[in-house]
Amino acid sequence: MILAPRWWAMLVFTLASSLSFLDRQLLAALAPAIQREFQLSSADYGLIVSAFSLAYAITAPLSGWLLDRAGLNISICASLGLWSLAGIATGFTNGFHALLACRAWLGMAESANIPAAGKAAGLYLEPRERPMGAATGQIGISLGMVVAPVLASGLALRWGWRAPFVVAGLLGFLWIPLWLAVTRRVPPNPTNPACATPVRQLLGDKRLWGLIAGNILGMLIYSLWMNWTTLFLVKTHGLSPQQANLRLAWIPPVFAAAGGVAGGGIALRLAKGTTSILTARYRGLLIAALALSATALAPLAPNANLATVAVCWSFFWAVAFSVNLYALPIDYFGPERAGFGIAALTFAYGLMQTVTSPAIGRAVDLYGFTPVCAAASLTPLLAWAILRFTGERP
């Protein structure tokens, strides 16, 4: 089967997401080594995650507005260049506060990435294809998450924990000319900014606020495994950081990628016949939310291998949930406002992570991961209920 040119453009765009999440996940993979050198507690690590998240949340609405205003190419190229520089700078930090500043810089720069991916799907794909577009983006995200612990451990063993940040940052600058060359061959569908819903009107739309609340609750489990998988395996089952990263921590992101494809596939399958695409999205969200209730079992696994199986299940369905959730702003507001609509979700995600990361760190220091996973397992069903109450009637 030969892919249509629009899908080749989307596949190249997914590499940007791979680079973004490679830069993000290096911190999680290298956290034990950084904690030792800078003498940081889990709560301190949570604050570092929070610094990224707060900057990410604050700048997301502006990034989304600029994306719709300036266009996809200018926005993503500028964003990627800035976050690559932030990654390189992280490799030269000399203490807690410098690391905090670099992660905040990274958060500001990367706040455009997910909205840009959604904008690309809105510009290149048909409405029924967009969940699969989100799934393609998730494959890119998962690729970055898979590579991060392997690259981190391989380079850190030879040159120390700073080297992976520098190498990953340098890789980012190779993507920009590749993307610009692709867009010259495969231009996106034109949009008419004059047709876009005014931002002021969007801010009064209950659908937007439902998306924000739903994302805060629905993406908590995603945030948990994205930031804490290595520490979960180290603290719960006594593995060394190298054992956790090289043996197990890279496996859940593979299942996360499969979950993205499954989530998009579920929506496509449910949308056949007379079922509307919105009904399919809501049903897909419910299926994933029910499956995610098993997250509470992850810390109860008797060994690291079975714990990783539980994390894989949870991460799989967290991403199946997210690909349908992140398609909703384009369905609601159209490609003209895809940047701002998805930026509202990234704002919500950053806000949630800002608040929950230090709380998770304190809970882990005091009680371990059991209460954290138990509480998180309930949140996707609450998110689904909010989305159904505030969303469009199919």
Buried (B, 14 or more C-beta within 10 A) or exposed (E): EEEEEBBBBBBBBBBBBBBBBBBBBBBBBBBBBBBEBBEBEBBBBBBBBBBBBBBBBBBBBBBBBBBBEEBBBEBBBBBBBBBBBBBBBBBEBEEBEBBBBBBBBBBBBBBBBBBBBBBBBBBBBEBEBBBBBBBBBBBBBBBBBBBBBBBBBBBBEEEEBBBBBBBBBEBBBEBBEEBEEBBEEBEBEEBEEEEBBEEEEBEEBEBBBBBBBBBBBBBBBBBBBBBBBBBBBBBBBEBEBBBBBBBBBBBBBBBBBBBBBBBBBBBBEBBEEEBBBBBBBBBBBBBBBEBBBBBBBBBBBEEBEBBBBBBBBBBBBBBBBBBBBBBBBBBBBBBBBBBBBBBBBBBBBBBBBBBBBBBBBBBBBEEBBBBBBBBBBBBBBBBBBBBBEBBEEE
